Amino acid sequence: MRIGDKKAIVIGATGLVGEALVDKLQQSNDFNLITVVVRKNSDKLKSYSKVSQLVLEDFLLLNDEDVSAHTHAFSCLGSTIKQAGSKDAFYAIDYEINAHFADLIQDKNIHLLVVSALGANANSPVFYNKVKGELENYLKSLSIYKLSIFQPSLLIGKRSEVRVLEDMAQTVFKFVEKTWTKPFKYKPVTAEQLAHTMLSAAQTQTAAFKLYDNLMIQQTQ
C-alpha cells in the first residue's frame, strides 16, 4: 500500500481518546481520508481537511456501505455506568454498538482497532470489566482480517464531560507522578499516548491479532 492510501473510519471520535486519535490521523501522511461517525456535526471536526462527518442518531444504523471503503476502523467509543445512566444503557453503548461495528468489518480487508480496558475479563464480578471482557471475546471470535485491542488503565486528559472519580484520580496521579517514573501495570496513561499507540499499530502491525496492554501503551512517547 502506497503512503497516503489508508482510509480510516472512527466511532467515538468526540471523546477524550477519539479527539486525540483524529488529530494524529489528520497529521499522518499515511491517511488521506478520515470518516468520523457522529450524532451531530462537530465544528471542531470541520477544521480538519481530511475529515468527513457521517451523522447518525443511532450508531446501530451503520451499514456495510458506510464501512467498506476504508482500510482501518477505529473504535474509541466507551462510557461509564454513571454517564450512560444504567447498566443496560452502558451495555448498549460499550458492547452492542462496538459489536455491531465489528460485525460490519467481518470478511473485509479492514484492520479493526478497539479501545478496551485494563482488567477486561468476561468472568469478572465487576460489571464494567465483565462487559469489556465479553466484547473482547466476541471480537476475537469473528472473522476479522486484522484486530488490535488496547487495554489502558486510567486515562489522563481533559474530558468534555464530568467524570468525578476519574477527575479525582487524575488529581492524585499528578501529585505523585514524579515518584512513578518506572512503568508498572496500573500506571495511568494519557489519551495522547493511547492515540499514538493506536496510530502506530495501524501503521506497523502485521499479526492478525495483537493485544496492546497498559505497559506497552506507557512506553509510547
CYANA upper distance limits for C-alpha pairs under 8 A (distance plus 0.5 A):
  1 MET  CA      5 ASP  CA      6.98
  1 MET  CA      6 LYS  CA      8.37
  3 ILE  CA     29 ASN  CA      7.16
  3 ILE  CA     30 ASP  CA      5.39
  3 ILE  CA     31 PHE  CA      8.12
  4 GLY  CA     29 ASN  CA      6.19
  4 GLY  CA     30 ASP  CA      4.75
  4 GLY  CA     31 PHE  CA      5.50
  4 GLY  CA     32 ASN  CA      5.73
  5 ASP  CA     30 ASP  CA      7.01
  5 ASP  CA     31 PHE  CA      6.69
  5 ASP  CA     32 ASN  CA      6.75
  6 LYS  CA     30 ASP  CA      6.36
  6 LYS  CA     31 PHE  CA      5.05
  6 LYS  CA     32 ASN  CA      6.70
  6 LYS  CA     33 LEU  CA      7.71
  6 LYS  CA     70 HIS  CA      7.84
  6 LYS  CA     71 THR  CA      6.22
  6 LYS  CA     72 HIS  CA      7.74
  7 LYS  CA     31 PHE  CA      6.08
  7 LYS  CA     32 ASN  CA      6.59
  7 LYS  CA     33 LEU  CA      5.36
  7 LYS  CA     34 ILE  CA      6.48
  7 LYS  CA     35 THR  CA      8.42
  7 LYS  CA     69 ALA  CA      8.10
  7 LYS  CA     70 HIS  CA      5.28
  7 LYS  CA     71 THR  CA      5.69
  7 LYS  CA     72 HIS  CA      6.67
  8 ALA  CA     31 PHE  CA      7.64
  8 ALA  CA     33 LEU  CA      6.76
  8 ALA  CA     34 ILE  CA      5.24
  8 ALA  CA     35 THR  CA      6.59
  8 ALA  CA     70 HIS  CA      6.10
  8 ALA  CA     71 THR  CA      6.70
  8 ALA  CA     72 HIS  CA      5.25
  8 ALA  CA     73 ALA  CA      6.16
  8 ALA  CA     74 PHE  CA      7.70
  9 ILE  CA     34 ILE  CA      6.23
  9 ILE  CA     35 THR  CA      5.02
  9 ILE  CA     36 VAL  CA      6.24
  9 ILE  CA     37 VAL  CA      7.94
  9 ILE  CA     67 VAL  CA      7.43
  9 ILE  CA     70 HIS  CA      7.02
  9 ILE  CA     72 HIS  CA      6.95
  9 ILE  CA     73 ALA  CA      5.39
  9 ILE  CA     74 PHE  CA      6.69
 10 VAL  CA     18 GLY  CA      8.24
 10 VAL  CA     22 VAL  CA      8.49
 10 VAL  CA     34 ILE  CA      7.88
 10 VAL  CA     35 THR  CA      6.72
 10 VAL  CA     36 VAL  CA      5.33
 10 VAL  CA     37 VAL  CA      6.70
 10 VAL  CA     73 ALA  CA      6.47
 10 VAL  CA     74 PHE  CA      5.23
 10 VAL  CA     75 SER  CA      6.33
 10 VAL  CA     76 CYS  CA      7.95
 11 ILE  CA     18 GLY  CA      8.18
 11 ILE  CA     36 VAL  CA      6.67
 11 ILE  CA     37 VAL  CA      5.78
 11 ILE  CA     38 VAL  CA      7.76
 11 ILE  CA     74 PHE  CA      6.94
 11 ILE  CA     75 SER  CA      5.48
 11 ILE  CA     76 CYS  CA      6.59
 11 ILE  CA     77 LEU  CA      6.41
 12 GLY  CA     18 GLY  CA      6.01
 12 GLY  CA     37 VAL  CA      8.00
 12 GLY  CA     38 VAL  CA      8.16
 12 GLY  CA     75 SER  CA      6.59
 12 GLY  CA     76 CYS  CA      5.13
 12 GLY  CA     77 LEU  CA      4.48
 12 GLY  CA     78 GLY  CA      7.69
 13 ALA  CA     17 VAL  CA      8.01
 13 ALA  CA     18 GLY  CA      4.39
 13 ALA  CA     19 GLU  CA      5.96
 13 ALA  CA     21 LEU  CA      8.14
 13 ALA  CA     22 VAL  CA      7.25
 13 ALA  CA     36 VAL  CA      6.75
 13 ALA  CA     37 VAL  CA      7.75
 13 ALA  CA     38 VAL  CA      7.88
 13 ALA  CA     76 CYS  CA      7.12
 13 ALA  CA     77 LEU  CA      8.06
 14 THR  CA     18 GLY  CA      6.07
 14 THR  CA     19 GLU  CA      5.87
 14 THR  CA     38 VAL  CA      8.21
 15 GLY  CA     19 GLU  CA      6.34
 15 GLY  CA     76 CYS  CA      7.95
 15 GLY  CA     77 LEU  CA      8.07
 15 GLY  CA    159 ARG  CA      7.59
 15 GLY  CA    160 SER  CA      7.81
 16 LEU  CA     20 ALA  CA      7.20
 16 LEU  CA    157 GLY  CA      7.31
 16 LEU  CA    158 LYS  CA      7.47
 16 LEU  CA    159 ARG  CA      6.01
 16 LEU  CA    160 SER  CA      8.01
 16 LEU  CA    191 ALA  CA      6.91
 17 VAL  CA     21 LEU  CA      6.57
 17 VAL  CA     76 CYS  CA      6.75
 17 VAL  CA    191 ALA  CA      5.47
 17 VAL  CA    192 GLU  CA      7.75
 17 VAL  CA    194 LEU  CA      7.65
 17 VAL  CA    195 ALA  CA      6.73
 18 GLY  CA     22 VAL  CA      6.60
 18 GLY  CA     76 CYS  CA      5.90
 18 GLY  CA     77 LEU  CA      8.28
 18 GLY  CA    195 ALA  CA      8.16
 19 GLU  CA     23 ASP  CA      6.76
 20 ALA  CA     24 LYS  CA      6.90
 20 ALA  CA    191 ALA  CA      6.97
 20 ALA  CA    192 GLU  CA      6.32
 20 ALA  CA    195 ALA  CA      6.37
 21 LEU  CA     25 LEU  CA      6.63
 21 LEU  CA    192 GLU  CA      8.15
 21 LEU  CA    195 ALA  CA      5.18
 21 LEU  CA    196 HIS  CA      7.73
 21 LEU  CA    198 MET  CA      8.17
 21 LEU  CA    199 LEU  CA      7.90
 22 VAL  CA     26 GLN  CA      6.51
 22 VAL  CA     34 ILE  CA      8.23
 23 ASP  CA     27 GLN  CA      6.90
 24 LYS  CA     28 SER  CA      6.62
 24 LYS  CA    195 ALA  CA      7.81
 24 LYS  CA    196 HIS  CA      7.70
 24 LYS  CA    199 LEU  CA      7.81
 25 LEU  CA     31 PHE  CA      6.91
 25 LEU  CA     34 ILE  CA      7.94
 25 LEU  CA    199 LEU  CA      7.66
 26 GLN  CA     31 PHE  CA      7.82
 26 GLN  CA     34 ILE  CA      8.12
 26 GLN  CA     48 TYR  CA      7.26
 26 GLN  CA     49 SER  CA      8.12
 26 GLN  CA     50 LYS  CA      6.75
 26 GLN  CA     51 VAL  CA      8.15
 30 ASP  CA    203 GLN  CA      8.31
 32 ASN  CA     50 LYS  CA      6.70
 33 LEU  CA     50 LYS  CA      5.55
 33 LEU  CA     51 VAL  CA      6.79
 33 LEU  CA     52 SER  CA      8.08
 34 ILE  CA     50 LYS  CA      6.23
 34 ILE  CA     51 VAL  CA      5.21
 34 ILE  CA     52 SER  CA      6.68
 35 THR  CA     51 VAL  CA      6.27
 35 THR  CA     52 SER  CA      5.34
 35 THR  CA     53 GLN  CA      6.34
 35 THR  CA     54 LEU  CA      7.21
 36 VAL  CA     51 VAL  CA      7.40
 36 VAL  CA     52 SER  CA      6.77
 36 VAL  CA     53 GLN  CA      5.52
 36 VAL  CA     54 LEU  CA      6.46
 37 VAL  CA     53 GLN  CA      6.55
 37 VAL  CA     54 LEU  CA      5.25
 37 VAL  CA     55 VAL  CA      6.47
 37 VAL  CA     56 LEU  CA      7.40
 37 VAL  CA     59 PHE  CA      8.16
 38 VAL  CA     42 SER  CA      8.39
 38 VAL  CA     53 GLN  CA      7.21
 38 VAL  CA     54 LEU  CA      6.58
 38 VAL  CA     55 VAL  CA      5.48
 38 VAL  CA     56 LEU  CA      6.61
 38 VAL  CA     57 GLU  CA      8.21
 39 ARG  CA     55 VAL  CA      5.79
 39 ARG  CA     56 LEU  CA      5.54
 39 ARG  CA     57 GLU  CA      5.29
 39 ARG  CA     58 ASP  CA      7.72
 39 ARG  CA     59 PHE  CA      8.47
 40 LYS  CA     55 VAL  CA      6.20
 40 LYS  CA     56 LEU  CA      7.85
 40 LYS  CA     57 GLU  CA      7.99
 41 ASN  CA     45 LEU  CA      8.47
 41 ASN  CA     53 GLN  CA      7.31
 41 ASN  CA     55 VAL  CA      7.11
 42 SER  CA     46 LYS  CA      6.95
 43 ASP  CA     47 SER  CA      7.50
 44 LYS  CA     48 TYR  CA      8.21
 45 LEU  CA     51 VAL  CA      7.25
 45 LEU  CA     53 GLN  CA      8.23
 46 LYS  CA     51 VAL  CA      7.56
 46 LYS  CA     52 SER  CA      8.42
 56 LEU  CA     61 LEU  CA      7.59
 56 LEU  CA     62 LEU  CA      8.32
 59 PHE  CA     97 ILE  CA      7.01
 60 LEU  CA     97 ILE  CA      6.54
 60 LEU  CA    100 HIS  CA      7.08
 60 LEU  CA    101 PHE  CA      8.42
 62 LEU  CA     66 ASP  CA      6.78
 62 LEU  CA     67 VAL  CA      8.36
 62 LEU  CA    101 PHE  CA      7.94
 63 ASN  CA     67 VAL  CA      7.39
 63 ASN  CA    104 LEU  CA      7.17
 64 ASP  CA     68 SER  CA      6.28
 64 ASP  CA    104 LEU  CA      6.08
 64 ASP  CA    105 ILE  CA      8.27
 65 GLU  CA     69 ALA  CA      7.96
 67 VAL  CA     73 ALA  CA      8.32
 67 VAL  CA    104 LEU  CA      7.63
 67 VAL  CA    105 ILE  CA      7.71
 68 SER  CA    105 ILE  CA      8.06
 68 SER  CA    108 LYS  CA      7.80
 70 HIS  CA    110 ILE  CA      7.23
 71 THR  CA    109 ASN  CA      7.22
 71 THR  CA    110 ILE  CA      5.20
 71 THR  CA    111 HIS  CA      6.80
 72 HIS  CA    110 ILE  CA      5.76
 72 HIS  CA    111 HIS  CA      5.17
 72 HIS  CA    112 LEU  CA      6.50
 72 HIS  CA    113 LEU  CA      8.09
 72 HIS  CA    202 ALA  CA      7.74
 73 ALA  CA    110 ILE  CA      7.29
 73 ALA  CA    111 HIS  CA      6.59
 73 ALA  CA    112 LEU  CA      5.31
 73 ALA  CA    113 LEU  CA      6.65
 74 PHE  CA    112 LEU  CA      6.52
 74 PHE  CA    113 LEU  CA      5.30
 74 PHE  CA    114 VAL  CA      6.42
 75 SER  CA     98 ASN  CA      7.69
 75 SER  CA    112 LEU  CA      8.43
 75 SER  CA    113 LEU  CA      6.78
 75 SER  CA    114 VAL  CA      5.26
 75 SER  CA    115 VAL  CA      6.74
 76 CYS  CA    114 VAL  CA      6.93
 76 CYS  CA    115 VAL  CA      5.94
 77 LEU  CA     93 ILE  CA      8.12
 77 LEU  CA     94 ASP  CA      7.34
 77 LEU  CA     98 ASN  CA      7.98
 77 LEU  CA    115 VAL  CA      7.95
 78 GLY  CA     93 ILE  CA      7.23
 78 GLY  CA     94 ASP  CA      5.78
 79 SER  CA     83 GLN  CA      6.85
 79 SER  CA     84 ALA  CA      6.85
 79 SER  CA     90 PHE  CA      6.96
 79 SER  CA     93 ILE  CA      7.54
 79 SER  CA     94 ASP  CA      7.09
 80 THR  CA     84 ALA  CA      6.45
 80 THR  CA     90 PHE  CA      6.84
 80 THR  CA    128 TYR  CA      8.21
 81 ILE  CA     85 GLY  CA      6.36
 81 ILE  CA     86 SER  CA      5.96
 81 ILE  CA     87 LYS  CA      6.11
 81 ILE  CA     89 ALA  CA      8.01
 81 ILE  CA     90 PHE  CA      5.79
 81 ILE  CA    128 TYR  CA      8.25
 82 LYS  CA     86 SER  CA      7.17
 83 GLN  CA    163 ARG  CA      8.33
 84 ALA  CA     89 ALA  CA      5.97
 84 ALA  CA     90 PHE  CA      5.67
 84 ALA  CA     93 ILE  CA      8.50
 85 GLY  CA     89 ALA  CA      6.83
 85 GLY  CA     90 PHE  CA      7.78
 86 SER  CA     90 PHE  CA      6.64
 87 LYS  CA     91 TYR  CA      6.57
 88 ASP  CA     92 ALA  CA      6.69
 89 ALA  CA     93 ILE  CA      6.94
 90 PHE  CA     94 ASP  CA      6.48
 90 PHE  CA     95 TYR  CA      8.43
 91 TYR  CA     95 TYR  CA      5.72
 91 TYR  CA     96 GLU  CA      7.07
 91 TYR  CA    131 VAL  CA      7.38
 92 ALA  CA     96 GLU  CA      5.33
 92 ALA  CA     97 ILE  CA      6.94
 93 ILE  CA     97 ILE  CA      5.91
 93 ILE  CA     98 ASN  CA      7.81
 94 ASP  CA     98 ASN  CA      6.69
 94 ASP  CA    131 VAL  CA      7.96
 94 ASP  CA    132 LYS  CA      7.95
 95 TYR  CA     99 ALA  CA      6.33
 95 TYR  CA    131 VAL  CA      7.11
 95 TYR  CA    132 LYS  CA      7.84
 95 TYR  CA    134 GLU  CA      8.38
 95 TYR  CA    135 LEU  CA      6.27
 96 GLU  CA    100 HIS  CA      6.56
 97 ILE  CA    101 PHE  CA      6.66
 98 ASN  CA    102 ALA  CA      6.73
 98 ASN  CA    135 LEU  CA      8.24
 99 ALA  CA    103 ASP  CA      6.61
 99 ALA  CA    135 LEU  CA      7.43
 99 ALA  CA    138 TYR  CA      7.90
 99 ALA  CA    139 LEU  CA      7.67
100 HIS  CA    104 LEU  CA      6.97
101 PHE  CA    105 ILE  CA      7.27
102 ALA  CA    106 GLN  CA      7.02
102 ALA  CA    112 LEU  CA      7.92
102 ALA  CA    139 LEU  CA      7.31
103 ASP  CA    142 LEU  CA      8.15
105 ILE  CA    110 ILE  CA      6.96
105 ILE  CA    112 LEU  CA      8.02
105 ILE  CA    144 ILE  CA      7.21
106 GLN  CA    142 LEU  CA      7.10
106 GLN  CA    143 SER  CA      5.82
106 GLN  CA    144 ILE  CA      5.48
106 GLN  CA    145 TYR  CA      7.92
107 ASP  CA    143 SER  CA      6.34
107 ASP  CA    144 ILE  CA      6.48
107 ASP  CA    145 TYR  CA      7.18
108 LYS  CA    144 ILE  CA      7.69
108 LYS  CA    145 TYR  CA      7.07
109 ASN  CA    145 TYR  CA      6.19
110 ILE  CA    144 ILE  CA      8.10
110 ILE  CA    145 TYR  CA      6.57
110 ILE  CA    146 LYS  CA      7.27
111 HIS  CA    144 ILE  CA      8.14
111 HIS  CA    145 TYR  CA      6.74
111 HIS  CA    146 LYS  CA      5.09
111 HIS  CA    147 LEU  CA      6.38
111 HIS  CA    148 SER  CA      8.26
111 HIS  CA    202 ALA  CA      7.86
112 LEU  CA    144 ILE  CA      8.05
112 LEU  CA    146 LYS  CA      6.65
112 LEU  CA    147 LEU  CA      5.41
112 LEU  CA    148 SER  CA      6.73
113 LEU  CA    147 LEU  CA      6.44
113 LEU  CA    148 SER  CA      5.11
113 LEU  CA    149 ILE  CA      6.48
113 LEU  CA    150 PHE  CA      8.25
113 LEU  CA    198 MET  CA      7.62
113 LEU  CA    202 ALA  CA      8.25
114 VAL  CA    148 SER  CA      6.79
114 VAL  CA    149 ILE  CA      5.57
114 VAL  CA    150 PHE  CA      6.77
115 VAL  CA    149 ILE  CA      6.52
115 VAL  CA    150 PHE  CA      5.35
115 VAL  CA    151 GLN  CA      7.02
115 VAL  CA    152 PRO  CA      8.28
116 SER  CA    120 ALA  CA      7.61
116 SER  CA    132 LYS  CA      6.52
116 SER  CA    136 GLU  CA      8.02
116 SER  CA    149 ILE  CA      6.97
116 SER  CA    150 PHE  CA      6.02
116 SER  CA    151 GLN  CA      5.59
116 SER  CA    152 PRO  CA      7.70
117 ALA  CA    129 ASN  CA      7.94
117 ALA  CA    132 LYS  CA      7.26
117 ALA  CA    150 PHE  CA      7.42
117 ALA  CA    151 GLN  CA      4.61
117 ALA  CA    152 PRO  CA      5.68
117 ALA  CA    153 SER  CA      6.88
118 LEU  CA    151 GLN  CA      5.13
118 LEU  CA    152 PRO  CA      5.83
118 LEU  CA    153 SER  CA      5.69
118 LEU  CA    186 TYR  CA      8.50
118 LEU  CA    213 ASP  CA      7.75
118 LEU  CA    214 ASN  CA      7.31
119 GLY  CA    129 ASN  CA      6.29
119 GLY  CA    151 GLN  CA      8.34
120 ALA  CA    124 SER  CA      8.19
120 ALA  CA    128 TYR  CA      8.43
120 ALA  CA    129 ASN  CA      4.95
120 ALA  CA    130 LYS  CA      6.75
120 ALA  CA    131 VAL  CA      8.04
120 ALA  CA    132 LYS  CA      5.50
120 ALA  CA    133 GLY  CA      4.83
120 ALA  CA    136 GLU  CA      8.34
120 ALA  CA    151 GLN  CA      8.25
121 ASN  CA    129 ASN  CA      6.12
121 ASN  CA    130 LYS  CA      5.65
121 ASN  CA    131 VAL  CA      8.20
121 ASN  CA    132 LYS  CA      7.19
121 ASN  CA    133 GLY  CA      4.44
121 ASN  CA    134 GLU  CA      7.47
122 ALA  CA    129 ASN  CA      7.61
122 ALA  CA    130 LYS  CA      4.83
122 ALA  CA    131 VAL  CA      7.00
122 ALA  CA    132 LYS  CA      7.62
122 ALA  CA    133 GLY  CA      4.63
122 ALA  CA    134 GLU  CA      5.20
122 ALA  CA    137 ASN  CA      8.18
123 ASN  CA    130 LYS  CA      6.49
123 ASN  CA    133 GLY  CA      8.15
124 SER  CA    129 ASN  CA      6.60
124 SER  CA    130 LYS  CA      5.46
125 PRO  CA    129 ASN  CA      8.38
125 PRO  CA    130 LYS  CA      7.34
126 VAL  CA    130 LYS  CA      6.51
127 PHE  CA    131 VAL  CA      6.65
128 TYR  CA    132 LYS  CA      6.88
129 ASN  CA    133 GLY  CA      6.55
130 LYS  CA    134 GLU  CA      6.61
131 VAL  CA    135 LEU  CA      6.68
132 LYS  CA    136 GLU  CA      6.77
133 GLY  CA    137 ASN  CA      6.73
134 GLU  CA    138 TYR  CA      6.69
135 LEU  CA    139 LEU  CA      6.66
136 GLU  CA    140 LYS  CA      6.76
136 GLU  CA    149 ILE  CA      8.13
137 ASN  CA    141 SER  CA      6.81
138 TYR  CA    142 LEU  CA      7.22
140 LYS  CA    144 ILE  CA      8.48
140 LYS  CA    147 LEU  CA      8.39
145 TYR  CA    208 ALA  CA      6.95
146 LYS  CA    207 ALA  CA      7.64
146 LYS  CA    208 ALA  CA      4.95
146 LYS  CA    209 PHE  CA      6.41
147 LEU  CA    208 ALA  CA      6.57
147 LEU  CA    209 PHE  CA      5.29
147 LEU  CA    210 LYS  CA      7.08
148 SER  CA    201 ALA  CA      7.93
148 SER  CA    209 PHE  CA      6.36
148 SER  CA    210 LYS  CA      5.59
148 SER  CA    211 LEU  CA      6.42
148 SER  CA    212 TYR  CA      7.80
149 ILE  CA    210 LYS  CA      7.08
149 ILE  CA    211 LEU  CA      5.44
149 ILE  CA    212 TYR  CA      6.56
150 PHE  CA    198 MET  CA      8.38
150 PHE  CA    211 LEU  CA      6.59
150 PHE  CA    212 TYR  CA      5.24
150 PHE  CA    213 ASP  CA      6.53
150 PHE  CA    214 ASN  CA      8.23
151 GLN  CA    211 LEU  CA      8.15
151 GLN  CA    212 TYR  CA      6.69
151 GLN  CA    213 ASP  CA      5.37
151 GLN  CA    214 ASN  CA      6.15
152 PRO  CA    188 PRO  CA      8.12
152 PRO  CA    189 VAL  CA      7.42
152 PRO  CA    194 LEU  CA      7.87
152 PRO  CA    213 ASP  CA      7.00
152 PRO  CA    214 ASN  CA      5.22
152 PRO  CA    217 ILE  CA      7.52
153 SER  CA    186 TYR  CA      6.31
153 SER  CA    187 LYS  CA      7.17
153 SER  CA    188 PRO  CA      5.83
153 SER  CA    189 VAL  CA      7.13
153 SER  CA    214 ASN  CA      6.57
154 LEU  CA    166 GLU  CA      7.91
154 LEU  CA    186 TYR  CA      8.31
154 LEU  CA    187 LYS  CA      8.02
154 LEU  CA    188 PRO  CA      5.15
154 LEU  CA    189 VAL  CA      6.93
155 LEU  CA    188 PRO  CA      6.32
155 LEU  CA    189 VAL  CA      5.79
155 LEU  CA    190 THR  CA      5.84
155 LEU  CA    191 ALA  CA      6.46
156 ILE  CA    170 GLN  CA      6.79
156 ILE  CA    188 PRO  CA      7.14
156 ILE  CA    189 VAL  CA      6.39
156 ILE  CA    190 THR  CA      4.90
156 ILE  CA    191 ALA  CA      6.57
157 GLY  CA    190 THR  CA      6.63
157 GLY  CA    191 ALA  CA      6.59
162 VAL  CA    167 ASP  CA      8.21
163 ARG  CA    167 ASP  CA      6.47
164 VAL  CA    168 MET  CA      6.69
165 LEU  CA    169 ALA  CA      6.66
166 GLU  CA    170 GLN  CA      6.57
167 ASP  CA    171 THR  CA      6.83
168 MET  CA    172 VAL  CA      6.88
169 ALA  CA    173 PHE  CA      6.56
170 GLN  CA    174 LYS  CA      6.64
171 THR  CA    175 PHE  CA      6.91
172 VAL  CA    176 VAL  CA      7.03
173 PHE  CA    177 GLU  CA      6.00
173 PHE  CA    188 PRO  CA      8.15
176 VAL  CA    180 TRP  CA      7.36
177 GLU  CA    181 THR  CA      7.64
180 TRP  CA    187 LYS  CA      8.15
183 PRO  CA    187 LYS  CA      7.26
183 PRO  CA    215 LEU  CA      6.90
183 PRO  CA    218 GLN  CA      7.12
183 PRO  CA    219 GLN  CA      8.22
184 PHE  CA    215 LEU  CA      6.98
185 LYS  CA    214 ASN  CA      6.75
185 LYS  CA    215 LEU  CA      6.31
186 TYR  CA    214 ASN  CA      7.70
187 LYS  CA    214 ASN  CA      8.26
187 LYS  CA    218 GLN  CA      8.35
189 VAL  CA    193 GLN  CA      6.93
189 VAL  CA    194 LEU  CA      7.68
189 VAL  CA    214 ASN  CA      8.22
189 VAL  CA    217 ILE  CA      7.67
189 VAL  CA    218 GLN  CA      6.53
190 THR  CA    194 LEU  CA      6.99
191 ALA  CA    195 ALA  CA      6.54
192 GLU  CA    196 HIS  CA      6.52
193 GLN  CA    197 THR  CA      6.67
193 GLN  CA    217 ILE  CA      6.80
193 GLN  CA    218 GLN  CA      7.44
193 GLN  CA    220 THR  CA      6.06
193 GLN  CA    221 GLN  CA      6.98
194 LEU  CA    198 MET  CA      6.73
194 LEU  CA    217 ILE  CA      6.43
194 LEU  CA    220 THR  CA      8.29
195 ALA  CA    199 LEU  CA      6.75
196 HIS  CA    200 SER  CA      6.60
196 HIS  CA    220 THR  CA      7.45
197 THR  CA    201 ALA  CA      6.62
197 THR  CA    217 ILE  CA      6.64
197 THR  CA    220 THR  CA      6.89
198 MET  CA    202 ALA  CA      6.75
199 LEU  CA    203 GLN  CA      6.79
200 SER  CA    204 THR  CA      6.49
200 SER  CA    205 GLN  CA      8.29
201 ALA  CA    205 GLN  CA      5.53
205 GLN  CA    210 LYS  CA      8.40
212 TYR  CA    216 MET  CA      6.41
212 TYR  CA    217 ILE  CA      7.29
213 ASP  CA    217 ILE  CA      6.96
214 ASN  CA    218 GLN  CA      6.64
215 LEU  CA    219 GLN  CA      7.12
216 MET  CA    220 THR  CA      7.67
